[in-house]
Amino acid sequence: MLKKTLICILLAGTAHLAMAESLNDALNRSRSGNSNNNRPQVEDLFTGDVKLACEATLCLSTGNRPSECQPAIHRYFSIRHKRMGDTIRARHNFLRLCPASKEQGMPELVNAIANGAGRCDARELNRINRSTYIKRVWVGSRRHGDWQEVKVPYIRNAKPSYCSAYFENGWTQLGTRYVGEEKNGGKWVD
């Protein structure tokens, strides 16, 4: 018997209901010509890279990734090219293998994931947002000394546009946020 939704089989209920319904709709359309007696099983419809692409889409849409996500995440991040633009394009094409990627709202999600996943976690945001500001400090004793300019490192509270698209997509639930004050020890955390 065919399961109610692909998401329940793939991730044991860790993704969004709306996305599960979208995947289920795509699944229903792909088998629409079959009679009840000859319905293929989910495993027959989604195998190989198609299955991994659907799983990756679900897993990369949430900050809470169960162990069932590991094969799909590994496959997604193993797609690498010399140029970042080529890597993003290839990852985007991989995610588009999932039949649900053409559903309403899904092309935007796939684009946001391809551009943001792996590039918008706290570690990466802290790395790319390193900056310095000049602070004047008094060096020496109260009577004898001088003002000097010192470069002080800090982490900016800014997201690149591809991260904004990834975080603000209606399908994603990510917990990465900025804590603290920008020039007073603030940083990105997951």
DOKEMI-714370 format. One record per residue (C-alpha): z, y, x; residue number from 1. Coordinates in Angstrom, 1 decimal, always signed. Layout:
REM residues N
<r Z="Z" Y="Y" X="X" num="NUM"/>
...
This chain:
REM residues 190
<r Z="+0.0" Y="+0.0" X="+0.0" num="1"/>
<r Z="-0.9" Y="+3.4" X="+1.3" num="2"/>
<r Z="+2.0" Y="+5.7" X="+2.1" num="3"/>
<r Z="+2.5" Y="+8.9" X="+0.2" num="4"/>
<r Z="+1.8" Y="+11.1" X="+3.2" num="5"/>
<r Z="+0.7" Y="+10.8" X="+6.7" num="6"/>
<r Z="+3.5" Y="+13.0" X="+7.9" num="7"/>
<r Z="+6.2" Y="+10.5" X="+6.8" num="8"/>
<r Z="+4.7" Y="+7.8" X="+8.8" num="9"/>
<r Z="+4.0" Y="+9.9" X="+11.9" num="10"/>
<r Z="+7.1" Y="+12.0" X="+12.2" num="11"/>
<r Z="+9.7" Y="+10.5" X="+9.8" num="12"/>
<r Z="+10.0" Y="+13.8" X="+7.8" num="13"/>
<r Z="+10.4" Y="+16.3" X="+10.6" num="14"/>
<r Z="+7.6" Y="+18.6" X="+9.7" num="15"/>
<r Z="+6.8" Y="+21.0" X="+6.9" num="16"/>
<r Z="+6.2" Y="+19.8" X="+3.3" num="17"/>
<r Z="+3.2" Y="+22.1" X="+2.9" num="18"/>
<r Z="+1.6" Y="+20.8" X="+6.0" num="19"/>
<r Z="+2.3" Y="+17.2" X="+4.9" num="20"/>
<r Z="+0.6" Y="+18.0" X="+1.6" num="21"/>
<r Z="-2.4" Y="+19.4" X="+3.4" num="22"/>
<r Z="-2.7" Y="+16.3" X="+5.6" num="23"/>
<r Z="-2.2" Y="+14.1" X="+2.5" num="24"/>
<r Z="-5.0" Y="+16.0" X="+0.7" num="25"/>
<r Z="-7.4" Y="+15.4" X="+3.7" num="26"/>
<r Z="-6.4" Y="+11.8" X="+3.7" num="27"/>
<r Z="-7.1" Y="+11.4" X="+0.0" num="28"/>
<r Z="-10.5" Y="+13.1" X="+0.3" num="29"/>
<r Z="-11.4" Y="+10.8" X="+3.2" num="30"/>
<r Z="-10.8" Y="+7.7" X="+1.1" num="31"/>
<r Z="-12.0" Y="+9.1" X="-2.2" num="32"/>
<r Z="-14.9" Y="+6.6" X="-2.5" num="33"/>
<r Z="-12.6" Y="+3.5" X="-2.1" num="34"/>
<r Z="-11.3" Y="+1.5" X="-5.0" num="35"/>
<r Z="-7.6" Y="+0.8" X="-5.3" num="36"/>
<r Z="-8.0" Y="-2.8" X="-4.1" num="37"/>
<r Z="-9.9" Y="-1.8" X="-0.9" num="38"/>
<r Z="-7.9" Y="+1.3" X="+0.1" num="39"/>
<r Z="-7.7" Y="+1.5" X="+3.9" num="40"/>
<r Z="-4.3" Y="+1.9" X="+5.5" num="41"/>
<r Z="-3.3" Y="+5.1" X="+7.2" num="42"/>
<r Z="-3.5" Y="+3.3" X="+10.5" num="43"/>
<r Z="-7.2" Y="+2.5" X="+9.7" num="44"/>
<r Z="-8.1" Y="+6.1" X="+8.9" num="45"/>
<r Z="-6.2" Y="+7.8" X="+11.7" num="46"/>
<r Z="-6.4" Y="+6.2" X="+15.1" num="47"/>
<r Z="-7.0" Y="+7.3" X="+18.6" num="48"/>
<r Z="-7.5" Y="+11.0" X="+19.3" num="49"/>
<r Z="-7.7" Y="+11.8" X="+15.5" num="50"/>
<r Z="-4.2" Y="+10.4" X="+15.0" num="51"/>
<r Z="-2.9" Y="+12.1" X="+18.1" num="52"/>
<r Z="-4.5" Y="+15.4" X="+17.1" num="53"/>
<r Z="-2.8" Y="+15.3" X="+13.7" num="54"/>
<r Z="+0.5" Y="+14.4" X="+15.3" num="55"/>
<r Z="+0.1" Y="+17.1" X="+18.0" num="56"/>
<r Z="-0.5" Y="+19.7" X="+15.3" num="57"/>
<r Z="+2.7" Y="+18.7" X="+13.5" num="58"/>
<r Z="+4.8" Y="+18.4" X="+16.6" num="59"/>
<r Z="+3.7" Y="+21.7" X="+18.1" num="60"/>
<r Z="+4.5" Y="+23.5" X="+14.9" num="61"/>
<r Z="+8.2" Y="+23.1" X="+15.3" num="62"/>
<r Z="+10.7" Y="+23.5" X="+18.0" num="63"/>
<r Z="+12.4" Y="+20.3" X="+17.0" num="64"/>
<r Z="+10.3" Y="+17.5" X="+18.5" num="65"/>
<r Z="+11.4" Y="+13.9" X="+17.9" num="66"/>
<r Z="+10.5" Y="+11.1" X="+20.3" num="67"/>
<r Z="+7.6" Y="+10.0" X="+18.1" num="68"/>
<r Z="+5.9" Y="+13.2" X="+19.3" num="69"/>
<r Z="+5.8" Y="+12.2" X="+22.9" num="70"/>
<r Z="+2.3" Y="+10.4" X="+22.9" num="71"/>
<r Z="+0.6" Y="+13.3" X="+21.0" num="72"/>
<r Z="+2.3" Y="+16.0" X="+23.1" num="73"/>
<r Z="+1.4" Y="+14.2" X="+26.3" num="74"/>
<r Z="-2.2" Y="+13.8" X="+25.2" num="75"/>
<r Z="-2.4" Y="+17.5" X="+24.2" num="76"/>
<r Z="-0.9" Y="+18.8" X="+27.5" num="77"/>
<r Z="-3.0" Y="+16.4" X="+29.6" num="78"/>
<r Z="-6.1" Y="+18.4" X="+28.6" num="79"/>
<r Z="-6.5" Y="+20.7" X="+31.6" num="80"/>
<r Z="-9.4" Y="+22.6" X="+33.2" num="81"/>
<r Z="-9.7" Y="+24.9" X="+36.2" num="82"/>
<r Z="-9.9" Y="+28.0" X="+34.0" num="83"/>
<r Z="-7.3" Y="+28.7" X="+31.3" num="84"/>
<r Z="-9.9" Y="+29.7" X="+28.8" num="85"/>
<r Z="-11.6" Y="+26.3" X="+29.2" num="86"/>
<r Z="-8.3" Y="+24.5" X="+28.8" num="87"/>
<r Z="-7.5" Y="+26.5" X="+25.6" num="88"/>
<r Z="-11.0" Y="+25.8" X="+24.2" num="89"/>
<r Z="-10.7" Y="+22.0" X="+24.9" num="90"/>
<r Z="-7.2" Y="+21.9" X="+23.4" num="91"/>
<r Z="-8.4" Y="+23.7" X="+20.4" num="92"/>
<r Z="-11.3" Y="+21.3" X="+20.0" num="93"/>
<r Z="-8.9" Y="+18.4" X="+20.3" num="94"/>
<r Z="-6.6" Y="+19.7" X="+17.5" num="95"/>
<r Z="-9.7" Y="+20.2" X="+15.3" num="96"/>
<r Z="-10.2" Y="+16.4" X="+15.4" num="97"/>
<r Z="-7.5" Y="+16.2" X="+12.7" num="98"/>
<r Z="-9.2" Y="+16.2" X="+9.2" num="99"/>
<r Z="-6.5" Y="+18.6" X="+7.9" num="100"/>
<r Z="-7.4" Y="+21.2" X="+10.5" num="101"/>
<r Z="-10.1" Y="+22.5" X="+8.1" num="102"/>
<r Z="-7.7" Y="+23.0" X="+5.2" num="103"/>
<r Z="-6.6" Y="+26.4" X="+4.0" num="104"/>
<r Z="-4.4" Y="+28.1" X="+6.5" num="105"/>
<r Z="-4.9" Y="+25.3" X="+9.1" num="106"/>
<r Z="-7.6" Y="+26.9" X="+11.2" num="107"/>
<r Z="-5.3" Y="+29.8" X="+12.0" num="108"/>
<r Z="-2.5" Y="+27.4" X="+12.9" num="109"/>
<r Z="-4.7" Y="+25.3" X="+15.2" num="110"/>
<r Z="-5.9" Y="+28.5" X="+16.9" num="111"/>
<r Z="-2.3" Y="+29.8" X="+17.3" num="112"/>
<r Z="-1.2" Y="+26.4" X="+18.7" num="113"/>
<r Z="-4.1" Y="+26.2" X="+21.1" num="114"/>
<r Z="-3.4" Y="+29.7" X="+22.4" num="115"/>
<r Z="+0.4" Y="+29.6" X="+22.3" num="116"/>
<r Z="+1.8" Y="+26.1" X="+22.8" num="117"/>
<r Z="+3.2" Y="+25.6" X="+26.2" num="118"/>
<r Z="+2.8" Y="+29.3" X="+27.0" num="119"/>
<r Z="+5.3" Y="+30.8" X="+24.6" num="120"/>
<r Z="+8.5" Y="+28.9" X="+25.3" num="121"/>
<r Z="+11.6" Y="+30.7" X="+26.7" num="122"/>
<r Z="+10.9" Y="+29.6" X="+30.3" num="123"/>
<r Z="+7.4" Y="+30.9" X="+30.3" num="124"/>
<r Z="+8.2" Y="+34.1" X="+28.4" num="125"/>
<r Z="+11.0" Y="+34.8" X="+30.9" num="126"/>
<r Z="+8.5" Y="+34.2" X="+33.8" num="127"/>
<r Z="+5.7" Y="+36.4" X="+32.5" num="128"/>
<r Z="+7.9" Y="+39.2" X="+31.3" num="129"/>
<r Z="+9.7" Y="+39.8" X="+34.6" num="130"/>
<r Z="+9.6" Y="+43.4" X="+35.5" num="131"/>
<r Z="+11.6" Y="+46.0" X="+37.5" num="132"/>
<r Z="+12.8" Y="+49.5" X="+36.9" num="133"/>
<r Z="+13.9" Y="+52.1" X="+39.3" num="134"/>
<r Z="+17.6" Y="+53.1" X="+39.2" num="135"/>
<r Z="+19.2" Y="+55.8" X="+41.3" num="136"/>
<r Z="+22.4" Y="+54.7" X="+42.9" num="137"/>
<r Z="+24.8" Y="+56.5" X="+45.2" num="138"/>
<r Z="+25.2" Y="+54.6" X="+48.5" num="139"/>
<r Z="+28.1" Y="+55.5" X="+50.8" num="140"/>
<r Z="+31.5" Y="+56.9" X="+50.4" num="141"/>
<r Z="+32.4" Y="+59.7" X="+47.9" num="142"/>
<r Z="+32.0" Y="+62.4" X="+50.5" num="143"/>
<r Z="+29.3" Y="+61.0" X="+52.7" num="144"/>
<r Z="+26.4" Y="+59.2" X="+51.2" num="145"/>
<r Z="+23.1" Y="+59.7" X="+49.5" num="146"/>
<r Z="+21.2" Y="+58.8" X="+46.4" num="147"/>
<r Z="+18.8" Y="+55.9" X="+46.8" num="148"/>
<r Z="+16.3" Y="+54.4" X="+44.4" num="149"/>
<r Z="+16.8" Y="+50.7" X="+43.9" num="150"/>
<r Z="+14.4" Y="+48.3" X="+42.0" num="151"/>
<r Z="+16.4" Y="+46.4" X="+39.4" num="152"/>
<r Z="+14.8" Y="+43.3" X="+37.9" num="153"/>
<r Z="+14.9" Y="+42.6" X="+34.1" num="154"/>
<r Z="+13.1" Y="+40.6" X="+31.5" num="155"/>
<r Z="+11.1" Y="+42.5" X="+28.9" num="156"/>
<r Z="+11.5" Y="+41.9" X="+25.2" num="157"/>
<r Z="+7.7" Y="+41.6" X="+24.6" num="158"/>
<r Z="+5.5" Y="+38.8" X="+23.4" num="159"/>
<r Z="+1.9" Y="+38.6" X="+24.3" num="160"/>
<r Z="-0.4" Y="+38.7" X="+21.3" num="161"/>
<r Z="-1.1" Y="+35.0" X="+21.4" num="162"/>
<r Z="+2.6" Y="+34.3" X="+21.2" num="163"/>
<r Z="+3.0" Y="+36.7" X="+18.3" num="164"/>
<r Z="+0.3" Y="+34.8" X="+16.5" num="165"/>
<r Z="+2.0" Y="+31.5" X="+17.3" num="166"/>
<r Z="+5.5" Y="+32.6" X="+16.3" num="167"/>
<r Z="+4.5" Y="+34.4" X="+13.2" num="168"/>
<r Z="+2.1" Y="+31.8" X="+11.7" num="169"/>
<r Z="+3.4" Y="+30.6" X="+8.4" num="170"/>
<r Z="+3.2" Y="+27.0" X="+9.4" num="171"/>
<r Z="+5.4" Y="+27.2" X="+12.6" num="172"/>
<r Z="+9.1" Y="+27.0" X="+12.9" num="173"/>
<r Z="+10.0" Y="+27.9" X="+16.4" num="174"/>
<r Z="+13.4" Y="+29.0" X="+17.6" num="175"/>
<r Z="+12.5" Y="+31.0" X="+20.7" num="176"/>
<r Z="+14.1" Y="+34.5" X="+20.5" num="177"/>
<r Z="+15.2" Y="+37.3" X="+22.8" num="178"/>
<r Z="+19.0" Y="+37.7" X="+23.2" num="179"/>
<r Z="+20.8" Y="+40.6" X="+24.8" num="180"/>
<r Z="+19.6" Y="+44.1" X="+25.8" num="181"/>
<r Z="+16.3" Y="+44.5" X="+27.7" num="182"/>
<r Z="+17.7" Y="+46.2" X="+30.8" num="183"/>
<r Z="+21.1" Y="+44.7" X="+30.6" num="184"/>
<r Z="+20.7" Y="+40.9" X="+31.1" num="185"/>
<r Z="+18.5" Y="+40.2" X="+28.1" num="186"/>
<r Z="+16.4" Y="+37.1" X="+28.2" num="187"/>
<r Z="+14.3" Y="+34.7" X="+26.1" num="188"/>
<r Z="+16.1" Y="+31.5" X="+24.8" num="189"/>
<r Z="+14.9" Y="+28.4" X="+22.9" num="190"/>
